[in-house]
Amino acid sequence: MERIEILGVGVDPVSEAEARARCREFITSGGSHLVFTPNSEMIMNARENPALFAALRQADLVVPDGMGVVWASKILGTPLAERVTGIDLFLALCQEAAAEGWRLYLLGGEPSVAQEAAHKLALRWPDLKIVGTDHGYFQPQDEAEVLERIRAKAPDLLAVGLGSPRQELWLVEHLPGLGVPLGLGIGGSFDVISGQKKRAPQAISRIGLEWAWRLAKEPSRLPRMMALPRFALRVLRERLGGDGNR
């Protein structure tokens, strides 16, 4: 299935069900596979960060984690199937993992957050095999130990919530050497799963105003949110035949 270009960044036109099926194939087929979940902000960052842009190009699956990306695809005349959020994809894979016996490792978040997320996931799916957790605030000198712990536990799925672009670059660099079939970048999902933060109500998410809800809850996000109007303007400029690179 050919990717759809959103301001130069390729996104796979898959539904959530199709994304789950692809991830299932990755886990059962061997090798190492990267799955990334860009939103509008990440796409804008990728246009200014060659390493992140290259990482997204290398991914085996890229799904649209943002209504802005879906909106852009429609404006540009190449509509994506639907929004596929990283957290929803991860939770769906957790459900399958509990049924299939897949092994999970959680990496990211502040100290104790991944551990608490693992606890909440285990309460939801008692058969889920979470073989290890690590927070994302490890120092460079500690990275070798983190890698060794992951390698020793031999997970089938490594969920990494280090924030973008760190998680994407980290997975590109380290996943092949870990021997893990599937590496999934999921941003701040552990914060939500652990209960540290709340998701926007579904009604708000459906109409594409999740960004406004999050900004109201976390005003410190305002500088980051400035990427959204720039993204919209560039999409409209490209649609009208102008230079989307400006």
Secondary structure in CASP SS format (residue, H / E / C, confidence):
PFRMAT SS
TARGET T0000
AUTHOR 0000-0000-0000
METHOD secondary structure of the structure
MODEL  1
M C 1.00
E C 1.00
R C 1.00
I E 1.00
E E 1.00
I E 1.00
L C 1.00
G C 1.00
V E 1.00
G E 1.00
V E 1.00
D C 1.00
P C 1.00
V C 1.00
S C 1.00
E H 1.00
A H 1.00
E H 1.00
A H 1.00
R H 1.00
A H 1.00
R H 1.00
C H 1.00
R H 1.00
E H 1.00
F H 1.00
I H 1.00
T H 1.00
S H 1.00
G C 1.00
G C 1.00
S C 1.00
H E 1.00
L E 1.00
V E 1.00
F E 1.00
T C 1.00
P C 1.00
N C 1.00
S H 1.00
E H 1.00
M H 1.00
I H 1.00
M H 1.00
N H 1.00
A H 1.00
R H 1.00
E H 1.00
N C 1.00
P H 1.00
A H 1.00
L H 1.00
F H 1.00
A H 1.00
A H 1.00
L H 1.00
R H 1.00
Q H 1.00
A C 1.00
D C 1.00
L E 1.00
V E 1.00
V C 1.00
P C 1.00
D C 1.00
G C 1.00
M H 1.00
G H 1.00
V H 1.00
V H 1.00
W H 1.00
A H 1.00
S H 1.00
K H 1.00
I H 1.00
L C 1.00
G C 1.00
T C 1.00
P C 1.00
L C 1.00
A C 1.00
E C 1.00
R C 1.00
V C 1.00
T C 1.00
G H 1.00
I H 1.00
D H 1.00
L H 1.00
F H 1.00
L H 1.00
A H 1.00
L H 1.00
C H 1.00
Q H 1.00
E H 1.00
A H 1.00
A H 1.00
A H 1.00
E H 1.00
G C 1.00
W C 1.00
R E 1.00
L E 1.00
Y E 1.00
L E 1.00
L E 1.00
G E 1.00
G C 1.00
E C 1.00
P C 1.00
S C 1.00
V H 1.00
A H 1.00
Q H 1.00
E H 1.00
A H 1.00
A H 1.00
H H 1.00
K H 1.00
L H 1.00
A H 1.00
L H 1.00
R H 1.00
W C 1.00
P C 1.00
D C 1.00
L C 1.00
K E 1.00
I E 1.00
V E 1.00
G E 1.00
T E 1.00
D E 1.00
H C 1.00
G C 1.00
Y C 1.00
F C 1.00
Q C 1.00
P H 1.00
Q H 1.00
D H 1.00
E H 1.00
A H 1.00
E H 1.00
V H 1.00
L H 1.00
E H 1.00
R H 1.00
I H 1.00
R H 1.00
A H 1.00
K H 1.00
A C 1.00
P C 1.00
D C 1.00
L E 1.00
L E 1.00
A E 1.00
V E 1.00
G E 1.00
L C 1.00
G C 1.00
S C 1.00
P C 1.00
R H 1.00
Q H 1.00
E H 1.00
L H 1.00
W H 1.00
L H 1.00
V H 1.00
E H 1.00
H H 1.00
L H 1.00
P H 1.00
G H 1.00
L H 1.00
G C 1.00
V C 1.00
P C 1.00
L E 1.00
G E 1.00
L E 1.00
G E 1.00
I C 1.00
G C 1.00
G C 1.00
S H 1.00
F H 1.00
D H 1.00
V H 1.00
I H 1.00
S H 1.00
G C 1.00
Q C 1.00
K C 1.00
K C 1.00
R C 1.00
A C 1.00
P C 1.00
Q H 1.00
A H 1.00
I H 1.00
S H 1.00
R H 1.00
I C 1.00
G C 1.00
L C 1.00
E H 1.00
W H 1.00
A H 1.00
W H 1.00
R H 1.00
L H 1.00
A H 1.00
K H 1.00
E C 1.00
P H 1.00
S H 1.00
R H 1.00
L H 1.00
P H 1.00
R H 1.00
M H 1.00
M C 1.00
A H 1.00
L H 1.00
P H 1.00
R H 1.00
F H 1.00
A H 1.00
L H 1.00
R H 1.00
V H 1.00
L H 1.00
R H 1.00
E H 1.00
R H 1.00
L C 1.00
G C 1.00
G C 1.00
D C 1.00
G C 1.00
N C 1.00
R C 1.00
END
